[in-house]
Amino acid sequence: MNRRPNPETAAIAVTEPPLPTLAPPAAPARTSAQHMSFLAHARYVITDNPVTGIAFGMFLVIAFCAIFGPWIAPHDPLASNTGSALQAPSLRHWFGTDQLGRDILSRVIVATRLDLAIAVFSVALVFVLGGLSGVAAGFFGGWTDRIVGRVADTIMAFPLFVLAMGIVAALGNTVTNIVIATAIINFPLYVRVARAEANVRREAGFVQAARLSGNGEYRILLTQILPNVMPIMVVQMSLTMGYAILNAAGLSFIGLGVRPPTPEWGIMVAEGAAFIVSGEWWIAFFPGLALMLAVFCFNLLGDGLRDIVDPQRRT
Amino acid sequence: MTSAPILLDVQNLTVEFMTRRGVVRAVQQVNVSVAKGETVGIVGESGSGKSVTSYAVMRILDRAGRIAEGAITFSGIDVRDAPESEMRDLRGREISMIFQNPRAALNPIRKVGHQIEDVLIEHVQASPSDAREKAIEALRRVRIARPEERYHAYPFELSGGMCQRVVIALALACQPQLLIADEPTTGLDVTTQKAVMDLVVELTRERGMSTILITHDLGLAAAYCDKVVVMEKGKVVEAAPSRDIFKSPQHAYTRKLMRSTPRIGVDLRDLLPEDMPPPAAQVASIDAATDKAPLLVVSNLVKEYPRQGVSGMMAQFFRRKNELPQSDVFRAVDGISFEIRKGESVGLVGESGCGKSTTSMMVMRLLDPTGGMITFDGDDIGAIPAKEFAKLPKRKRIQMVFQDPTDSLNPRFTAVRAIADPIMRLSDIRGRAAVRARCEELAGQVGLPEDLLDRFSHQLSGGQKARVGIARAVALNPELVILDEPTAALDVSVQAVVLNLLQDLKASLGMSYLFVSHDLNVVRLLCDRVIVMRAGKIVEEGLTEEVMSDPKTGYTRELLAAIPHPPL
């Protein structure tokens, strides 16, 4: 029973032009207020929800490491030096060294690129495939919906990580196949979101109007429905990005996908795990921390983006 | 009434909202008082602050809003400073509220009887043992037929009017002293509106309750209120007994509002404000139009929908023994025939569910008919499947203006892109500059300022969105335009301007209109002929003036009688 007034609509009295040929008197004031600059909007969002700001900052750091990693790493991530193996964190090696004497800080930084690339490519792949098939399923309904829906259900029926393992094992142990496997296990999530968003707009007035304008069904799907589904899909991308990183690291952890000595967070955690018992905790801890922060960052970013996209949260 | 004690007194109320763009004063210095047993109408257009005032009285403003100034006293209690626990007690038991959308106000997955019981038990009006009995009694009091059966109904099984009755039963269950009805009948049919309002007035009178009726409809306020408060942009511009306010309105805004309300014996041009010059081209081409050839002939049109879960094997198996087997199709449109001549405006009137929208969608070729013929300019277009029709050159000769201007514009498109869409797809105009020029020309025709063309739909007001929709519909110079309640979502003053615009466009572009509406008063202003539909069939058809002044069937008479008329 709580229908609350939306302050914006309740408060701004919309002045209607008395003459069809005259501009509304309120037009200039509204123009300046409504055409808010992008920066001002971003600042508003970040001050309203500082966590989004923090997440965005973390994202910039991660992106920086991914791009410039090899140049900013203090040591060669692959250079082993048995003389200084298994050293605890010190001023020289901030994160310590592993069993072959490699600098863990450098390896963590350099690994960012590979982990992020796997996540970005797999998410981009599933975004295109899952998004398009989901939108088509929601818009056309009928057989398209049934086929896409059943494919998604079939994928959902497996434990997703086991499915990813199976795909990589079957296709071969390469980075490309990790990307494909990660995309496939995320497919149902994208299909469902896109399908639901497209479905509610199927009979919307603007879709009918587009039919009257002589647009065919495929054209309506691409030019009318898709732009409206995009914002929520971008949020979905950010949320699944963390999951994709985790999945890639998980596969590497159990020995699928990326192979040593390539620096990769999952492998590093796997290698370090054996040494935790004997007290060398830093080998697994720091790559694990990097992994956790990256996943955390993308999840927070997704939440923040959802707030920005959701018009009901816009006041 | 003046001698009765004051129940609610609002003094100098100012409500502020903190928004992104600073503080907005939604309500400023408002004074309203409601005596015991009195019905007060708060009338205003959207954004006038009428709803915010009532939320302040209930103290249910959302977190961005606050009462900045003034005092609200409800039977001796200071509402502004009362503790939240006291307010919670007040709400529901002393002050009740009815909302605009009754379906949204009811829990969709709970039986209506149980929902009434919840309220009764919550406010200690009933014990679990006699709650059921009292709930049925409450349903009976709001004149719901067969209350014992309806007790078990879910909200989706009831019609809009029935749902509103249940909401009223909920609101009155605890015998409150004050009932606030916020647009209680918007979205309901006129006959349902009359039944619901009669019920509210009768019940409140019976119990000596006070009522605040918040509405945009002057006619409704005049018919049911003792006192009317007119609000504009957050301020009260006039407050007087309703008889005085309609006889001698003092404020210019009240006069403007009254002028633009469609009513009997008024011409379309009379709705415009006094200071507006009469349009240059007053073309009366009705006589010329009548002898022209028919543009659209609809004969024996039928649309059937399968009934869900009636014909299936499981449904057969589970059907109760004494239940009659239903026919497995539902006829939304049941064999109707009519024609529209060139340059003519025909109104298609009926209540919700009568099949008027289905008919218009079929004529529009967005929906395939089950049977019958739709002949447009000599060709049977009904035989062409809707999906193929979109790409035919004939598409541009039949266009439509949609009911909800917001819903019919893609939120990701600018106004100019919405108008340009049909031009780029179906006309010979090619090239960015040429299309833009045509859009600007159209914007000029519908009175949309050019600088608004690059705005997105959420940056436009309701009236401006309606203009964009009209510009898009006339962009291809169509011969037939279907108007599906084009003004239903607009304020009356905007409606007056839009109706006049449609009339001018029709005259200057030589179009025919099929005007679909539930409001006979609006249809009368624009249409030469009117068709009244009920349950998929045409019950009456004739020249507008004849149907309005001398209705032949009981149903049309009932429709006409249900329209509230301001005493002007």
Interface residues (C-beta under 8 A of the other chain):
Chain A: M1 N2 R3 R4 P5 P7 E8 T9 A10 A11 I12 A13 V14 T15 E16 P17 P18 L19 P20 T21 L22 A23 P24 A27 R30 T31 A33 Q34 Y44 A204 G205 F206 Q208 A209 A210 R211 L212 S213 G214 N215 G216 E217 Q224 P227 N228 P311 R314 T315
Chain B: F17 M18 T19 R20 R21 V24 R25 A26 S46 G47 S48 G49 S51 V52 Y55 I60 L61 D62 A64 G65 M97 F99 Q100 N101 A104 A105 D182 E232 K233 G234 P273 D275 M276 M364 L366 A386 K387 A390 K391 R395 K396 I398 Q399 M400 F402 Q403 D404 D407 S408 L409 N410 P411 R412 F413 A418 D421 P422 R425 L426 G444 V446 G447 P449 D451 L452 R455 H458 Q459 S461 G462 G463 Q464 G469 R472 A473 D491 S493 V494 V497 N500 L501
